[in-house]
Amino acid sequence: MADATSDQLEMCRKHGVPPDAPDSLTKLGISRSFSSREFPLNGLRHPAEEGTNGWFLWSGEELSTDPDFFVPLHAMHVDDHCPEIKKYLALPPGWRFLYAPDQEYVWFDESLFKL
């Protein structure tokens, strides 16, 4: 596990969960069409497996079921795409977020542990 930033620690404290910051060399899934200007910004975290950290990120209202919707991205490059969402990435598996200007929802979703 990597060291969490102060923003990540605060997010975890706010929601009463221990931080689980992903290692910068692990991969997450990001939608091919991700844009930091298309709201809402969404993220969900499955349990990590095989070099991934479990995070999937997309922008907009719809989460596609297309198997090519997500592409891999090393966690260290999240800042290049959208630094605003980095604060959520230490939330442990099972957590989700939705972010837009003047809007933030963070919640636990038990279904992320089911296949």
C-alpha positions as CSV (number, residue, x, y, z in Angstrom):
1,M,0.0,0.0,0.0
2,A,1.2,3.5,-0.8
3,D,1.2,6.4,1.5
4,A,-2.1,8.4,1.5
5,T,-2.1,12.1,0.9
6,S,-3.6,14.4,3.5
7,D,-6.7,14.9,1.3
8,Q,-7.1,11.1,1.0
9,L,-6.6,10.7,4.8
10,E,-9.3,13.3,5.4
11,M,-11.7,11.6,3.0
12,C,-11.3,8.3,4.8
13,R,-11.6,9.8,8.2
14,K,-14.8,11.6,7.1
15,H,-16.3,8.2,6.2
16,G,-14.9,6.3,9.1
17,V,-12.7,3.9,7.0
18,P,-9.1,3.0,7.1
19,P,-7.1,4.4,4.1
20,D,-6.1,1.9,1.4
21,A,-4.1,4.1,-1.0
22,P,-3.2,2.3,-4.2
23,D,0.5,1.9,-5.1
24,S,1.3,4.3,-7.9
25,L,2.4,1.4,-10.2
26,T,-0.9,-0.5,-9.9
27,K,-3.4,0.0,-12.7
28,L,-7.0,1.2,-12.6
29,G,-9.6,1.2,-15.3
30,I,-10.5,4.6,-16.9
31,S,-13.1,5.1,-19.6
32,R,-11.7,5.8,-23.1
33,S,-13.8,8.9,-23.2
34,F,-13.0,10.2,-19.8
35,S,-13.1,14.0,-19.5
36,S,-12.6,16.0,-16.4
37,R,-15.1,18.5,-17.9
38,E,-17.9,16.0,-18.4
39,F,-19.8,15.7,-15.1
40,P,-20.5,13.8,-13.0
41,L,-17.1,12.1,-12.5
42,N,-17.6,8.6,-11.2
43,G,-15.5,6.0,-9.5
44,L,-16.0,2.6,-7.9
45,R,-13.5,0.2,-6.3
46,H,-13.7,-3.6,-6.6
47,P,-11.2,-5.7,-4.6
48,A,-7.7,-5.5,-6.2
49,E,-6.4,-8.4,-8.3
50,E,-3.5,-9.2,-10.6
51,G,-1.7,-5.8,-10.6
52,T,-4.8,-3.7,-10.5
53,N,-6.0,-1.7,-7.6
54,G,-9.7,-2.2,-8.2
55,W,-10.6,1.4,-9.2
56,F,-12.8,2.1,-12.3
57,L,-13.3,5.8,-13.3
58,W,-15.6,7.3,-15.9
59,S,-17.3,10.6,-16.6
60,G,-20.9,11.4,-17.5
61,E,-24.2,9.8,-16.6
62,E,-23.8,6.4,-18.2
63,L,-21.6,3.4,-17.3
64,S,-21.3,1.3,-20.4
65,T,-21.3,-2.5,-20.5
66,D,-19.0,-2.5,-23.5
67,P,-16.0,-4.7,-22.7
68,D,-13.7,-2.1,-24.2
69,F,-15.2,0.9,-22.3
70,F,-12.2,0.9,-19.8
71,V,-8.5,1.1,-20.6
72,P,-5.7,0.5,-18.1
73,L,-4.0,3.5,-16.5
74,H,-1.2,3.5,-13.8
75,A,-2.5,5.2,-10.6
76,M,0.4,7.6,-10.8
77,H,-1.2,9.2,-13.9
78,V,-4.6,10.1,-12.4
79,D,-3.3,13.6,-11.7
80,D,-2.7,14.0,-15.5
81,H,-6.4,13.3,-16.2
82,C,-8.2,14.8,-13.2
83,P,-6.5,15.8,-10.0
84,E,-9.8,16.5,-8.3
85,I,-10.6,12.8,-7.9
86,K,-7.3,11.8,-6.4
87,K,-8.7,12.5,-2.9
88,Y,-11.1,9.5,-3.3
89,L,-8.6,6.9,-4.3
90,A,-7.5,5.8,-0.7
91,L,-11.1,4.7,0.0
92,P,-11.0,0.9,0.3
93,P,-12.7,-1.6,-1.9
94,G,-16.5,-1.4,-1.9
95,W,-16.6,2.4,-2.0
96,R,-17.9,4.6,-4.8
97,F,-18.0,8.3,-5.5
98,L,-19.8,10.8,-7.7
99,Y,-18.4,14.2,-8.1
100,A,-19.5,17.4,-9.8
101,P,-19.1,21.1,-9.0
102,D,-21.1,21.7,-5.8
103,Q,-22.0,18.0,-5.6
104,E,-20.3,15.1,-3.9
105,Y,-21.6,11.7,-3.0
106,V,-19.5,9.0,-1.4
107,W,-21.0,5.7,-0.3
108,F,-20.3,2.0,0.4
109,D,-21.7,-0.4,-2.1
110,E,-21.7,-4.1,-0.9
111,S,-22.5,-5.3,-4.4
112,L,-19.0,-4.5,-5.5
113,F,-17.9,-7.7,-3.7
114,K,-20.3,-9.9,-5.7
115,L,-19.5,-11.4,-9.1
